[in-house]
Amino acid sequence: MEDEQIVELYLNRDESAVHHTAEKYGRRLYTLAFGVVQDAQTAEECENDTYLEAWRSIPPHEPRRYLYAFLARIARHVALNRCRERDALKRGGFVGELTAELDQCVPVSDDLEGHLDAMALGEAVSRFLRSIDRTKRDMFLRRYWYLDSVSAIAQRFGCSEGKVKTTLFRVRGKLREYLKQEGYTV
């Protein structure tokens, strides 16, 4: 079933929308959540919570052309929230480590103006990622969106962990410079 048809089912409050969503994207959402929480049962719970949140969010949102991205964002946030809730989770340090890496190149602000700039910042980061080599972009996304380990990325791309670390370091540096050129203070 096409995404537009699935979204239409959500808008009509047809419960089969959840079934069609799970059929089309369930495995990918589970894999995304598992990459964050590293626990099969928790990943399954995150997947189910994603469907519930999608049900609550459509409407008012109508992600007809970007349904998977919409669902992936929800799944990722649900999984990250689970990690935060479970402070004893061993991966908690890992998530903090990734946040610290990105804090060096992406400005963070707690004031209202900073929140209003968040969408513009997201667009700037997207433009930057579209401007770099696909392999570098994919490595960056695997690390900071999917939260893959350096060793998993190295294995996926058939290279050494050192190469992955160097590539990520350089991409973060280029991102920092790009954002400075865009007028952001890092």
KEDOZA-402698 format. One line per 8 residues: number of its first residue (from 1); for each residue x, y, z of C-alpha. Coordinates in nm, 3 decimals, padded with zeros to 5 digits. Layout:
NUM = X/Y/Z  ... $
***
This chain:
1 = 00.000/00.000/00.000  00.129/00.347/-00.085  00.213/00.597/00.190  -00.060/00.839/00.081  -00.320/00.566/00.115  -00.193/00.471/00.461  -00.203/00.834/00.575  -00.556/00.861/00.439 $
9 = -00.655/00.564/00.658  -00.510/00.744/00.961  -00.699/01.060/00.870  -01.022/00.857/00.842  -00.938/00.700/01.182  -00.938/00.354/01.023  -00.756/00.115/01.256  -00.625/-00.086/00.960 $
17 = -00.379/00.201/00.911  -00.170/00.061/01.194  -00.171/-00.286/01.037  -00.062/-00.148/00.699  00.206/00.065/00.864  00.342/-00.235/01.053  00.335/-00.446/00.740  00.526/-00.189/00.535 $
25 = 00.764/-00.036/00.791  00.755/-00.255/01.102  01.087/-00.429/01.048  01.270/-00.104/00.974  01.122/00.069/01.279  01.210/-00.227/01.500  01.568/-00.228/01.367  01.599/00.146/01.429 $
33 = 01.473/00.112/01.787  01.690/-00.194/01.852  01.996/00.000/01.739  01.929/00.249/02.015  01.808/00.030/02.303  01.996/-00.295/02.223  01.715/-00.505/02.369  01.465/-00.703/02.160 $
41 = 01.168/-00.665/02.394  01.223/-00.294/02.447  01.267/-00.242/02.072  00.935/-00.417/02.011  00.770/-00.194/02.272  00.922/00.111/02.101  00.787/-00.005/01.766  00.438/-00.042/01.914 $
49 = 00.464/00.295/02.088  00.557/00.444/01.750  00.229/00.322/01.603  00.038/00.468/01.896  00.214/00.803/01.864  00.152/00.803/01.487  -00.218/00.741/01.555  -00.220/01.038/01.793 $
57 = -00.020/01.262/01.556  -00.208/01.199/01.231  -00.403/01.430/01.220  -00.303/01.712/01.254  00.012/01.607/01.067  -00.036/01.463/00.720  00.297/01.303/00.623  00.177/01.179/00.284 $
65 = 00.514/01.214/00.111  00.742/01.138/00.403  00.564/00.875/00.612  00.873/00.665/00.687  01.076/00.970/00.792  00.786/01.077/01.015  00.764/00.731/01.174  01.143/00.695/01.207 $
73 = 01.165/01.022/01.393  00.897/00.905/01.634  01.062/00.564/01.681  01.401/00.721/01.745  01.262/00.962/02.004  01.068/00.685/02.177  01.381/00.469/02.193  01.600/00.754/02.318 $
81 = 01.342/00.835/02.585  01.354/00.471/02.696  01.732/00.502/02.730  01.696/00.818/02.936  01.433/00.655/03.158  01.666/00.365/03.229  01.969/00.548/03.367  02.129/00.216/03.454 $
89 = 02.127/00.115/03.088  02.483/00.048/02.980  02.429/00.234/02.652  02.346/00.550/02.847  02.712/00.648/02.836  02.717/00.577/02.464  02.426/00.813/02.393  02.592/01.079/02.608 $
97 = 02.917/01.031/02.417  02.743/01.087/02.083  02.567/01.394/02.216  02.899/01.539/02.332  03.050/01.477/01.986  02.770/01.663/01.810  02.762/01.944/02.068  03.104/02.046/01.935 $
105 = 02.962/02.131/01.592  02.588/02.193/01.635  02.476/02.490/01.843  02.236/02.417/02.129  02.020/02.678/02.294  01.761/02.656/02.568  01.597/02.994/02.507  01.285/03.056/02.301 $
113 = 01.476/03.213/02.013  01.696/02.905/01.996  01.391/02.681/01.967  01.253/02.898/01.688  01.582/02.857/01.499  01.574/02.479/01.535  01.388/02.424/01.210  01.625/02.651/01.019 $
121 = 01.919/02.469/01.177  01.772/02.136/01.070  01.744/02.261/00.713  02.104/02.386/00.723  02.229/02.048/00.846  02.025/01.875/00.574  02.175/02.102/00.306  02.522/02.026/00.439 $
129 = 02.462/01.651/00.437  02.331/01.666/00.080  02.649/01.851/-00.022  02.897/01.587/00.096  03.004/01.253/-00.050  02.739/00.983/-00.008  02.968/00.747/00.186  03.059/01.018/00.436 $
137 = 02.694/01.119/00.469  02.590/00.757/00.524  02.861/00.707/00.788  02.749/01.027/00.964  02.384/00.920/00.962  02.465/00.568/01.076  02.655/00.711/01.373  02.438/01.004/01.478 $
145 = 02.089/00.909/01.360  02.091/00.529/01.389  02.347/00.534/01.675  02.557/00.257/01.521  02.891/00.182/01.686  03.213/00.271/01.506  03.290/-00.099/01.466  02.947/-00.167/01.311 $
153 = 02.997/00.120/01.067  03.345/-00.005/00.976  03.206/-00.350/00.910  02.915/-00.211/00.703  03.148/-00.002/00.485  03.433/-00.252/00.472  03.696/-00.025/00.623  03.893/00.015/00.944 $
161 = 03.756/00.169/01.261  04.031/00.431/01.234  03.903/00.537/00.894  03.549/00.569/01.030  03.669/00.777/01.327  03.875/01.001/01.101  03.590/01.045/00.854  03.343/01.133/01.130 $
169 = 03.592/01.376/01.286  03.644/01.551/00.952  03.271/01.562/00.869  03.196/01.713/01.211  03.466/01.974/01.146  03.321/02.057/00.803  02.973/02.074/00.954  03.099/02.314/01.220 $
177 = 03.257/02.537/00.953  02.945/02.518/00.734  02.722/02.621/01.022  02.954/02.912/01.106  02.925/03.029/00.743  02.546/03.001/00.777  02.562/03.239/01.073  02.537/02.992/01.360 $
185 = 02.759/03.029/01.667  02.915/02.700/01.767 $
***
